[in-house]
Amino acid sequence: MAGKGLEGQVALVTGGAKRVGRSIALGLAAEGADVVVNYMESKAEAEELAQEIRAMGRRALAIGGDVSKRQDVEKLFLAAENEFGRLDILVNNAGIFQAVKFEDLTEEQWDHMMNANLKSQFLCAQEAAPIMKRRGRGRIINLVSLGAWPSYTHYCVSKAGCIMLTQCLARALGPEILVNAVAPGTIQFPGEAPDKDFIRRVPLHRTGTGEDIAGAVVYLASADFVTGQVIVVDGGRAVV
């Protein structure tokens, strides 16, 4: 199944050890990219994924670090550049998801969500941009959301900020670096109970998979005339 579309390129996936991040890392490797898998707590899963990517004939490196902290981000990108000598693709996948009634939402919860979801994308993009510009090209892909759910206000606001960050960076970093976003719908993994309401409502009558999101990321990683855009991968939920 290995492709050649990204052969010779290096990708860094934040929060890449599990779930959607893992699918994205594998999807990029299948297209020929070498992959840096960032993780914060899931070291064993990240190392296992890196080994799986190496078995595909690609190079891979698992690097720990909290991407909401400048010092950790600097170490992450320095280690990646020292190992591979380049960076072509950054996927800002790391983030958290938490339900809290708006009336009960604390300042600490708000700040933690903004740091994990929005600040992390800013810090990583800022660190990746000079590395990419030295080679004259790059692709930054942010994971975002179109949701507006009262019990997830801080999450929704953080992801709306990621959309605006995507649009601003597309203008700030062009023409060398293209910056886009992917907005997943409900994504489920084996063993999870199906979201029957979502399945009933969407035109495609199924939930998404990690591979669905990885496919959109791979497209944006190779596209040459797309920037500042949000690709919605939700089975049509946004139109019903």
C-alpha positions in Angstrom: 0.0 0.0 0.0 3.0 2.3 0.3 2.9 5.2 -2.1 5.5 7.6 -3.5 3.7 11.0 -3.2 5.6 12.2 -0.2 8.8 10.2 -0.6 11.9 12.1 0.8 9.7 14.4 2.9 9.7 14.6 6.7 6.4 15.0 8.7 5.9 15.8 12.3 2.6 14.9 13.9 1.8 16.3 17.4 -0.2 14.0 19.6 0.6 11.3 17.1 0.7 8.2 19.3 -2.9 7.2 19.4 -6.3 7.5 17.6 -6.5 10.1 14.8 -2.9 11.2 15.3 -1.8 7.6 14.8 -3.9 7.2 11.7 -2.4 10.4 10.3 1.2 9.3 11.0 0.6 6.0 9.3 -1.2 7.6 6.3 1.8 10.0 5.7 4.2 7.1 6.0 2.2 5.0 3.5 2.8 7.9 1.0 6.5 7.8 1.6 7.2 10.3 4.3 9.5 9.8 7.3 7.6 10.7 10.5 8.3 12.3 13.8 5.7 11.1 16.3 5.2 13.6 19.2 3.6 12.4 22.4 3.2 13.7 25.9 2.2 10.7 28.1 1.8 7.8 25.6 5.5 6.8 25.2 4.9 3.1 24.8 2.3 3.7 22.1 4.5 6.3 20.3 7.5 3.9 20.3 5.3 1.1 19.0 4.0 3.3 16.2 7.5 4.4 15.3 8.6 0.8 15.0 5.5 0.1 12.8 6.5 3.0 10.5 10.1 1.7 10.3 8.7 -1.7 9.3 7.1 0.1 6.3 10.5 1.1 5.1 10.4 4.7 6.5 12.4 6.4 9.1 10.6 7.3 12.3 11.3 9.0 15.7 9.2 9.2 18.8 9.8 12.4 20.8 8.0 13.4 24.0 7.0 16.9 24.9 4.1 19.2 25.9 3.5 21.3 22.8 1.7 23.9 24.8 5.1 24.9 26.4 7.7 26.9 24.4 10.7 25.0 25.9 9.3 21.6 25.0 8.4 22.8 21.5 11.9 24.1 20.9 13.4 20.8 22.0 11.0 18.8 19.8 11.8 20.7 16.6 15.5 20.8 17.3 15.6 17.0 17.8 13.5 16.5 14.6 15.8 18.7 12.5 19.0 17.2 14.0 17.7 13.7 13.1 16.3 14.4 9.6 17.9 17.6 8.6 14.6 19.0 7.3 10.9 19.4 8.0 8.3 19.5 5.2 5.0 18.8 6.9 3.6 19.8 10.3 0.3 18.3 11.5 -1.0 20.1 14.6 -3.1 17.3 15.9 -2.5 17.5 19.7 -5.4 18.6 21.7 -7.9 17.9 24.4 -11.7 17.5 24.6 -13.7 18.1 27.7 -17.4 18.6 28.6 -18.2 21.3 31.3 -21.4 23.2 31.7 -20.8 26.8 30.9 -22.0 27.9 34.3 -19.4 25.6 35.9 -16.5 26.4 33.6 -13.5 27.6 35.6 -10.8 30.0 34.5 -8.2 27.2 35.0 -10.2 24.9 32.7 -10.5 27.7 30.1 -6.8 28.4 30.1 -5.8 24.7 30.0 -8.1 24.2 26.9 -6.7 27.3 25.1 -3.1 26.3 25.8 -3.6 22.6 24.7 -5.6 23.3 21.6 -4.7 26.8 20.3 -1.4 27.9 21.9 0.1 24.6 20.9 -0.7 25.2 17.2 0.7 28.7 17.4 4.0 27.6 19.0 4.6 24.6 16.7 3.8 26.7 13.6 6.2 29.4 14.7 9.0 26.9 15.3 8.3 25.0 12.1 8.2 28.0 9.8 11.9 28.9 9.8 12.9 25.3 9.1 10.5 25.1 6.2 11.5 28.4 4.8 15.1 27.5 4.7 14.1 24.8 2.1 11.7 27.1 0.3 8.5 25.1 1.0 6.4 23.5 3.6 2.9 22.4 4.6 1.1 23.1 7.9 -2.1 21.3 8.6 -4.2 22.1 11.7 -6.9 20.0 13.2 -10.0 22.1 13.9 -13.7 21.9 14.6 -16.9 23.6 13.4 -18.9 22.6 16.5 -20.8 25.0 18.7 -21.9 22.9 21.7 -22.8 24.7 25.0 -21.3 22.0 27.2 -18.0 22.3 25.2 -17.8 26.1 25.0 -14.1 26.3 25.8 -13.2 23.5 23.3 -15.3 25.1 20.5 -13.8 28.5 21.1 -10.3 27.1 21.1 -10.9 25.3 17.8 -12.5 28.4 16.2 -9.3 30.2 17.1 -7.4 27.5 15.3 -9.4 28.2 12.1 -8.5 31.9 12.3 -4.9 31.0 13.0 -4.9 28.8 9.9 -6.2 31.7 7.8 -3.8 34.2 9.2 -0.8 31.9 8.8 -1.8 31.2 5.2 -1.3 34.9 4.4 1.7 35.4 6.7 3.7 32.4 5.6 2.9 32.2 1.9 3.9 31.6 -0.8 6.5 29.1 0.5 4.4 27.5 3.2 0.8 26.4 2.6 -1.4 26.3 5.7 -4.8 24.5 5.9 -7.0 22.8 8.3 -9.1 19.6 8.6 -12.4 19.6 10.6 -13.4 16.1 11.5 -16.9 15.0 12.2 -17.6 12.2 14.7 -14.7 9.7 14.4 -15.0 6.3 16.0 -12.5 3.5 16.5 -13.0 -0.3 16.8 -14.6 -1.3 20.1 -16.4 2.0 20.6 -20.2 2.1 20.8 -21.6 3.6 17.5 -23.1 7.1 17.6 -26.5 6.1 16.3 -27.9 9.7 16.2 -24.9 10.9 14.1 -25.3 7.9 11.8 -29.0 8.5 11.3 -28.5 12.2 10.5 -25.6 12.3 8.1 -26.0 11.6 4.4 -23.4 8.9 4.4 -25.0 7.1 7.4 -21.8 6.2 9.1 -19.3 7.7 11.5 -15.8 8.5 10.3 -12.6 6.6 10.7 -9.0 7.7 11.4 -8.2 6.8 7.8 -10.8 9.3 6.6 -9.0 12.1 8.4 -5.6 10.8 7.3 -6.7 10.9 3.7 -7.6 14.6 4.0 -4.2 15.3 5.6 -2.3 13.5 2.9 -4.2 15.5 0.3 -3.3 18.8 1.9 0.3 17.7 2.4 0.7 17.2 -1.3 -1.6 20.0 -2.7 0.2 22.9 -4.4 -2.7 25.4 -4.9 -4.7 25.2 -1.7 -4.1 27.4 1.3 -6.1 29.0 4.1 -8.9 26.4 3.7 -10.8 24.2 6.1 -11.7 20.7 4.7 -14.7 19.3 6.5 -14.6 15.6 6.8 -17.9 14.8 8.5 -19.9 12.6 6.2 -22.1 15.6 5.2 -23.2 16.5 8.8 -22.4 20.2 8.1 -25.0 20.4 5.4 -28.0 18.8 7.2 
